[in-house]
Amino acid sequence: MPDRLETYEQAIDFLFGRINYERIQAEAYSTSDFKLDRMRRLLELMGNPQERIPVIHVAGTKGKGSTCSMLASILQASGRKCGLYISPHITEFEERFTVNGVQPSKAELVGLVNRLMPIIAHMDNLPGRMQPTYFELATALAWQHFVECDVDIAVLEVGLGGRLDSTNLCRPLVTVITNISRDHTHVLGSTVHQIAYEKAGIIKAAVPIISGVTHVNALEMIAQTSQERGAPLKRIGWDFDLVNRRIDERGCVEIDVKTSTSVWTRMPVVLRGPHQALNSTLALAVIDELRQQNWFVSDEAARKGLGNVVWPGRVEVISQHPMVIIDAAHNWESARALVDSLKEDLSPRKRILIFAATKDKDVAGILRQLLVHFDTLILTRYVDNPRGVPLEELSSLVDAITTHPAHLVLEPIAAWRLAKRLAADNDLIVVTGSFFLIAELRSIIASERNSSTSVAQEDKDAAHGTR
């Protein structure tokens, strides 16, 4: 291991060279590979930065990232310097930890990694599998960056599960559990009850818990754990609720929410899909709890923050004519939310689906949600991660669900080119099934859009004699 890294590329190569469970086949690891003692030791050697920053800690199967982004945006609008830690990233590693929406520069990332290098070298030489993993180092870098930026508060998204996740050594003001369904079953368990047990692992003694959980088996586990740990529990549908959701003549969504001490009216929801109204409701319930802990957040700051939310890769329209939407739906519930969004917002002439998936997911369940809503199906496998489902296996799953033929394309970029050839200007192309798929295609599609926009503008300027 080098003593010092000189370039951004060296820093990224070093991080990606660590054990990375985001890129290892699911059958190659289990819960025994996730240990908080390693993360605890790493943070101790760093001076325990997690004990210096107030935190909102968010777990769940569906909606945790969106809820985190909403909370961070509201807190920023309230005048706080807010750190946000998410995973995975889509384009650049530094997306994982931002401060008021700004990610560290490449030079700052190199400096952050270099300041950790002596600690990493020390731990690498310890016995007992103490070598920090990729995700543990990402979490440590986030803590270091937040401390160096002197943030007022941080919002942390759990990476996997909750109980044994690297983020679970924080000291939260509030813990949040969004809705729970089956996902990461190889590690978290095959039933919703087992998965809820792992998510409930973030509940801390006497720390308020805000729950968006609706599944009855998961509800029981959350309630039981909250009671055992003396954590005051507030549940959607009981202690707070979405009262009304409306769409105005411009297509803008507003909601009314009732929490334990507040009534929020005409709050904007800018992220697409009916499910985002529930995520916004959950975020407002968290803000309500913070206000009871004397963290002042005005109604106007909450309104402004919700109106300014940006969350790439979630029912994100990145191009028009044809309309192109990318969405990181990677479980059946996310796929259903995507379909509900398409039903409500769009009515294109033809719908084309580009799909790839990860091996440890309920791929058949995802496909059952999606296939009936698309006219043309293009199956592919992403290049940058070995966990991708092979085309032959995807094809067999599709054949078991529908008689509709599918195009099999070896690489995502070729799948995108095929979709463009098949689509007319008023058609819809949806790219979904995995974060890894949209990571490979998002920047390509966006760059093509920007290039075509530039060319169109040049032609327009030329026509008006301004070029």
C-alpha positions in Angstrom: 0.0 0.0 0.0 1.4 3.4 -0.9 2.2 5.9 1.8 0.6 8.8 -0.1 -1.6 9.2 -3.2 -0.9 12.0 -5.6 -3.8 12.0 -8.0 -7.6 11.6 -7.9 -7.3 8.5 -10.1 -4.9 6.9 -7.6 -7.3 7.7 -4.7 -10.3 6.2 -6.5 -8.3 3.1 -7.6 -7.2 2.7 -4.0 -10.7 2.8 -2.6 -12.2 0.6 -5.3 -9.4 -1.9 -4.6 -10.7 -2.6 -1.1 -13.2 -5.3 -0.4 -16.4 -4.0 -2.0 -19.7 -5.8 -1.2 -21.5 -3.7 -3.8 -19.5 -5.5 -6.4 -19.2 -9.0 -5.0 -21.5 -11.9 -5.8 -24.2 -12.1 -3.1 -23.6 -15.8 -2.5 -19.9 -15.0 -1.6 -20.8 -13.2 1.6 -23.2 -13.2 4.5 -24.0 -11.3 7.7 -20.8 -12.7 9.2 -18.8 -10.5 6.9 -20.4 -7.3 8.4 -18.9 -6.4 11.7 -19.2 -3.2 13.6 -16.0 -3.8 15.6 -13.9 -3.0 12.5 -15.8 0.2 11.9 -15.7 1.1 15.6 -11.9 0.7 15.7 -11.5 2.8 12.5 -13.6 5.6 14.0 -11.7 5.4 17.3 -8.4 5.9 15.5 -9.9 8.9 13.8 -10.9 10.4 17.1 -14.6 9.4 17.0 -15.9 12.1 14.6 -19.4 10.5 14.7 -19.8 11.6 18.3 -19.3 15.3 17.4 -22.1 15.7 14.8 -25.9 15.5 15.4 -27.5 13.0 13.0 -30.7 11.9 11.4 -30.3 8.2 10.6 -32.5 6.7 7.9 -33.0 3.0 7.0 -35.7 1.2 4.9 -36.2 -0.7 1.7 -38.0 1.9 -0.3 -37.8 5.7 -0.1 -34.9 6.1 2.3 -32.7 8.0 -0.3 -35.5 10.3 -1.3 -36.4 11.0 2.3 -32.7 11.8 3.1 -32.5 14.2 0.2 -35.7 16.0 1.3 -34.5 16.3 4.9 -31.1 17.6 3.8 -32.7 20.2 1.5 -35.1 21.4 4.3 -32.3 21.7 6.8 -30.2 23.6 4.3 -33.1 25.9 3.6 -33.4 26.5 7.3 -29.9 28.0 7.3 -28.0 25.0 8.6 -24.9 23.5 7.1 -26.1 20.0 6.4 -24.0 16.9 5.5 -25.7 14.2 3.4 -24.3 10.6 3.1 -25.9 8.3 0.6 -25.1 5.1 -1.3 -24.5 4.0 -3.9 -23.2 6.9 -6.1 -24.3 7.1 -9.8 -21.5 8.9 -11.6 -18.8 10.0 -9.1 -17.7 8.5 -5.8 -17.9 12.0 -4.1 -21.7 12.1 -4.6 -21.8 9.9 -1.5 -21.0 12.7 0.9 -22.1 16.3 0.2 -22.4 19.5 2.3 -25.4 21.7 1.4 -25.5 19.8 -1.9 -21.9 20.4 -2.8 -19.6 17.3 -3.1 -15.9 17.6 -2.3 -13.6 18.5 -5.1 -11.2 15.9 -6.5 -8.3 17.6 -4.7 -10.3 17.5 -1.5 -11.0 13.8 -1.9 -7.3 13.1 -2.4 -6.5 15.0 0.8 -9.3 13.2 2.7 -7.9 9.8 1.7 -4.3 10.7 2.4 -5.2 11.8 5.9 -6.7 8.3 6.5 -3.8 6.4 5.0 -1.8 6.0 8.2 -4.8 4.6 10.0 -5.7 2.3 7.1 -2.1 1.0 7.1 -2.2 0.4 10.8 -5.5 -1.5 10.6 -4.4 -3.6 7.6 -1.6 -5.0 9.8 -4.0 -6.0 12.6 -5.0 -9.6 13.1 -8.6 -10.8 12.8 -9.8 -9.4 9.5 -9.6 -5.8 10.5 -8.8 -4.4 7.1 -11.4 -1.6 6.4 -13.7 -2.3 3.5 -14.7 0.0 0.7 -18.0 1.0 2.3 -16.4 1.4 5.7 -13.8 3.8 4.2 -16.5 5.7 2.3 -18.4 6.2 5.6 -15.2 7.2 7.4 -14.4 9.7 4.7 -17.9 11.2 5.0 -17.4 11.7 8.8 -14.0 13.3 8.2 -15.4 15.6 5.6 -18.3 16.6 7.7 -16.1 17.4 10.7 -13.7 19.4 8.5 -16.6 21.3 7.0 -18.0 22.0 10.5 -21.5 20.9 9.6 -24.3 21.6 12.0 -26.1 18.3 11.3 -25.8 15.3 9.0 -28.4 13.0 7.4 -27.1 9.4 7.0 -28.7 6.8 4.7 -28.1 3.2 5.7 -26.2 1.3 3.1 -27.4 -2.3 3.8 -29.9 -3.4 6.4 -29.2 -1.3 9.5 -28.1 -3.4 12.5 -24.6 -4.1 11.2 -24.3 -1.2 8.8 -21.2 1.0 9.0 -23.4 4.0 9.6 -24.9 2.5 12.8 -22.3 3.9 15.1 -23.8 7.4 14.9 -25.5 9.3 17.8 -28.9 10.3 16.2 -31.4 12.9 17.2 -34.0 11.0 15.3 -34.0 7.6 13.6 -36.2 7.0 10.6 -37.4 3.7 9.0 -39.1 4.1 5.6 -41.3 1.4 4.2 -40.0 -2.2 4.3 -40.3 -5.0 1.7 -38.2 -7.9 0.5 -34.7 -7.0 -0.7 -31.1 -8.2 -0.2 -32.7 -11.5 1.0 -29.4 -13.4 0.9 -28.0 -11.2 3.7 -31.1 -9.7 5.5 -33.4 -12.7 5.4 -36.2 -14.1 3.3 -39.2 -12.7 5.1 -40.3 -9.1 5.8 -40.1 -9.9 9.5 -36.5 -10.9 9.3 -35.6 -7.8 7.2 -37.5 -5.6 9.6 -35.3 -7.0 12.4 -32.2 -5.8 10.6 -33.7 -2.4 9.8 -34.9 -2.0 13.5 -31.2 -2.4 14.5 -30.8 1.3 14.0 -33.3 2.1 16.8 -31.4 3.5 19.8 -32.4 3.7 23.5 -34.6 6.7 24.1 -34.1 8.2 20.6 -37.4 9.0 18.9 -38.2 6.8 15.9 -40.3 8.0 12.9 -41.7 5.0 11.0 -43.2 4.9 7.5 -43.6 1.2 7.7 -47.0 -0.2 6.6 -46.4 -4.0 6.3 -48.0 -5.7 9.3 -45.2 -8.1 10.1 -42.6 -5.3 9.8 -44.8 -3.0 12.0 -44.8 -5.6 14.8 -41.0 -5.8 14.8 -40.5 -2.1 14.8 -43.0 -1.6 17.6 -41.5 -4.4 19.6 -37.9 -3.1 19.3 -39.0 0.5 20.0 -40.7 -0.7 23.2 -37.7 -2.8 24.3 -35.3 0.2 23.9 -37.6 2.9 25.3 -37.6 4.7 21.9 -40.7 6.9 21.4 -42.4 5.6 18.2 -44.4 7.7 15.8 -46.1 5.8 12.9 -47.5 6.9 9.6 -51.3 6.5 9.7 -51.4 6.8 13.5 -49.3 9.7 14.8 -48.9 11.6 11.5 -50.4 11.2 8.1 -50.8 12.4 4.5 -54.2 14.2 4.6 -54.4 15.3 0.9 -52.5 15.1 -2.3 -53.5 17.3 -5.3 -52.2 18.1 -8.8 -52.8 21.5 -10.1 -53.4 22.6 -13.7 -49.7 22.9 -14.4 -49.1 19.3 -13.2 -47.4 20.4 -9.9 -48.1 18.3 -6.8 -49.0 19.7 -3.4 -49.8 17.8 -0.2 -51.3 18.5 3.2 -49.8 16.7 6.2 -50.9 16.4 9.8 -48.2 15.6 12.3 -48.4 15.4 16.1 -48.0 19.2 16.6 -48.4 20.7 13.2 -50.6 21.0 10.1 -48.6 21.5 6.9 -50.6 22.8 4.0 -49.9 23.1 0.3 -46.4 21.6 0.6 -44.7 21.0 -2.8 -43.6 17.6 -4.0 -41.2 18.0 -6.9 -39.9 14.4 -7.2 -42.1 12.3 -9.5 -44.5 9.6 -8.4 -47.3 9.2 -5.9 -44.9 7.5 -3.5 -43.0 10.7 -3.1 -46.0 12.3 -1.3 -45.5 9.6 1.4 -41.7 10.2 1.6 -42.4 14.0 2.0 -44.9 13.2 4.7 -42.2 11.2 6.5 -39.7 14.0 6.1 -42.1 16.5 7.6 -42.8 14.2 10.6 -39.0 14.2 11.2 -38.9 18.0 11.0 -41.8 18.1 13.4 -39.8 16.0 15.9 -36.7 18.2 15.5 -38.7 21.2 16.3 -39.8 19.6 19.5 -36.1 19.1 20.3 -35.7 22.9 19.8 -34.3 22.8 16.3 -36.1 25.7 14.8 -37.2 25.1 11.2 -39.9 27.5 9.9 -42.8 26.4 7.7 -41.3 28.5 4.9 -37.9 26.7 5.2 -39.7 23.4 5.0 -41.7 24.5 2.0 -38.6 25.9 0.2 -36.5 22.8 1.0 -39.1 20.4 -0.4 -39.4 22.6 -3.5 -35.7 22.5 -4.1 -35.1 18.8 -3.8 -32.9 17.2 -6.5 -32.5 13.4 -6.4 -30.9 12.0 -9.6 -31.8 8.6 -10.9 -35.3 8.4 -9.3 -38.0 8.7 -12.0 -35.7 11.3 -13.5 -36.5 12.8 -16.9 -33.2 13.4 -18.6 -34.2 13.9 -22.2 -37.2 14.8 -24.4 -38.2 13.8 -27.9 -38.2 11.0 -27.2 -38.8 11.3 -23.5 -36.1 9.3 -21.5 -36.6 8.4 -17.9 -34.0 6.7 -15.7 -35.0 5.1 -12.4 -32.9 2.9 -10.0 -35.8 0.6 -9.2 -34.2 -2.6 -8.0 -36.9 -4.4 -6.1 -40.6 -5.1 -6.8 -41.9 -2.2 -4.7 -39.7 0.3 -6.4 -40.8 -1.1 -9.8 -44.4 -0.7 -8.8 -43.8 2.9 -7.7 -42.2 3.6 -11.1 -45.2 2.1 -12.9 -47.6 4.2 -10.8 -45.5 7.3 -11.7 -45.8 6.5 -15.4 -49.5 5.9 -15.2 -50.1 9.2 -13.6 -47.8 11.5 -15.5 -47.3 10.2 -19.0 -49.2 8.9 -21.9 -46.7 8.3 -24.8 -47.5 6.5 -28.0 -45.0 3.7 -27.4 -43.0 2.6 -24.4 -39.6 1.1 -24.6 -37.9 -0.6 -21.6 -34.1 -1.0 -21.2 -33.6 -3.5 -18.3 -30.7 -5.1 -16.5 -30.7 -6.5 -13.0 -28.5 -7.7 -10.1 -28.3 -11.4 -9.2 -29.4 -11.2 -5.5 -32.6 -9.3 -6.4 -36.2 -10.6 -6.9 -35.7 -10.1 -10.7 -38.9 -12.1 -11.6 -40.9 -9.9 -9.2 -39.5 -6.7 -10.7 -40.3 -8.0 -14.2 -43.8 -8.9 -13.3 -44.4 -5.3 -12.2 -42.9 -3.8 -15.4 -43.5 -6.0 -18.4 -47.2 -5.4 -19.0 -46.7 -1.7 -19.2 -44.2 -1.7 -22.0 -44.4 -2.3 -25.8 -40.8 -3.1 -26.4 -38.3 -4.8 -24.1 -34.5 -4.5 -24.4 -32.5 -6.7 -22.0 -28.9 -6.1 -21.3 -26.2 -6.6 -18.7 -24.1 -3.8 -17.2 -20.3 -3.9 -17.8 -18.8 -2.5 -14.7 -20.1 -5.0 -12.1 -19.9 -8.8 -12.1 -23.2 -9.2 -10.2 -25.2 -8.5 -13.3 -27.8 -11.2 -14.3 -26.7 -12.9 -17.6 -28.8 -12.2 -20.6 -29.8 -15.9 -21.0 -31.2 -15.9 -17.5 -33.1 -12.6 -17.9 -34.5 -14.0 -21.2 -35.8 -17.1 -19.4 -37.4 -15.1 -16.7 -39.1 -12.9 -19.3 -40.3 -16.0 -21.2 -41.9 -17.3 -18.1 -43.9 -14.1 -17.6 -44.9 -13.1 -21.1 -44.9 -14.2 -24.7 -43.8 -10.8 -25.8 -40.4 -11.1 -27.5 -37.3 -9.2 -26.1 -34.2 -7.9 -27.7 -31.0 -9.2 -26.1 -28.1 -6.8 -26.2 -24.7 -7.4 -24.8 -23.9 -4.0 -23.4 -25.9 -1.0 -22.1 -24.6 1.5 -24.6 -25.7 -0.8 -27.5 -29.1 -1.2 -25.8 -29.4 2.6 -25.7 -28.5 2.9 -29.3 -31.1 0.3 -30.3 -33.8 2.1 -28.2 -33.1 5.4 -30.0 -33.5 3.7 -33.3 -36.8 2.2 -32.3 -38.3 5.3 -30.7 -40.2 8.1 -32.4 -40.1 11.7 -31.0 -43.2 11.3 -28.9 -42.3 7.8 -27.5 -40.9 7.0 -24.0 -37.7 5.1 -23.2 -37.3 3.9 -19.6 -34.0 2.7 -18.2 -34.3 0.8 -15.0 -33.6 -2.4 -12.9 -30.4 -1.4 -11.2 -28.2 1.5 -9.9 -25.4 0.0 -11.9 -27.3 0.2 -15.2 -28.3 3.8 -14.8 -24.7 4.7 -13.6 -23.4 3.4 -17.0 -26.0 5.2 -19.1 -27.0 8.4 -17.3 -23.9 10.4 -18.2 -23.9 9.1 -21.8 -27.6 10.1 -22.4 -27.1 13.4 -20.7 -24.0 14.2 -22.7 -25.9 13.4 -25.9 -28.7 15.6 -24.9 -26.4 18.5 -24.1 -24.5 18.0 -27.4 -27.8 18.0 -29.4 -29.0 21.1 -27.5 -25.7 22.9 -28.3 -26.0 22.0 -31.9 -29.6 23.2 -32.0 -28.7 26.4 -30.4 -25.9 27.0 -32.8 -28.2 26.4 -35.7 -30.8 28.8 -34.2 -28.1 31.5 -33.7 -26.9 31.0 -37.3 -30.4 31.5 -38.6 -30.6 34.7 -36.7 -27.1 35.9 -37.7 -25.7 35.7 -34.2 -23.0 33.0 -34.7 
